[in-house]
């Protein structure tokens, strides 16, 4: 096929939109751009890998028109941070079937209507599962599988949790580890068996995506709990 190249004088800019802080990539679906950022308030940002910094602010999901950059809606909520490198959220929004799922750096999980931005359901994972945020915040974007949305959560017996994607009802929880790590869960068919694979701060684990039953587990403890890939 024809090789498409940028013009010699650069690509034409169609629109620009100022954003606040964050590490989350944009998601583009059905003519909309979903981008997740952080409006930092009181407190000093501390980009030190060995310490957490406390400050206040709001996490915000912006929905933009992909053609024009026009803001269609926004959803925001108070999100005090106590993490290292706290510029903003880490997880790319997950868009599926008229809903967008976001997971903030301090464990705020929400399901929103893609047309209006109205909240369908939400959870504060740290409170509900008695866990802490990792040093560098929650990083594992939610994974949709059938009617499940699977998240890296943390806590005793709940390193991974599957929620019903439409209601937020817990369907199963599984695995314990000292920290949940930073790796998003993935699903692959290996040896003829469909497996949910997740790497936490202590081990690599394979589970049945339907039930959370552990198939196998192998010790794989990275330095500083940095299970990232």
Steps between C-alpha positions, in 0.01 A plus 500: 500500500588866479745627762346789691741754640482822699536810281849649494378803695327285762153364558213746499370568851121464502450606861672531836360466850678599822507231770607473862743242643504126452651195334185342353486463123190614312242248379320570171172327418191581289608854422588589859830552680513405869791643695561478875691771691553657843436855617744536787413725792676553832828325567839456339561248224790273597654301215715291732482123449561435869229714657132582466367854490164613636287752316143563393347519159240363263523220248310580182388307193458721194293386202588690182369495144769318300454724195495839667640461852181655640428393857186288507499434875724453802480295817705591805529418868720585797808276512756574773835348402764337716721338238838553337504678162146622563447699181177321425322176408685218328231279343378549146117505501333175384212562256245228428131472407399859574693515826842629599688362801764700687732407784669790678844501659352460850255223414188686391324271252205633300276396213352788298258537211702596189226728363427709807782438748246403765629257761352151481693360798818571695719347770784610725719193486730590788208534740298204378791256489707636790809555292751777429590657171835382362789746543445631148122469497250265340624430146308197370231610258168310532460200269161415346420131451140410418287654775801539730733792558816364664721726710822481695385599849714368787422389853457155651358263240418784259810582296267442204127571510236448232200732507186482288567763236143635506432511874836491679394189696798291610502169312819351644824598671826310518870493594692650791835680479684769695417747220286488188779624273459709185434241230163493322330159474489333158316197361657244268413147390799284591508120470137509393392674821383859522712661774498833682867588557610753761836592652488640854784603732575138593396264222366438153154344519259334258128488580171392346350831380147375574549404864835635624618145573881489496643263237867553583738743664876558469717710731622808317573779749645816343700765686287769671179310407540630144300244306430719202500320162 
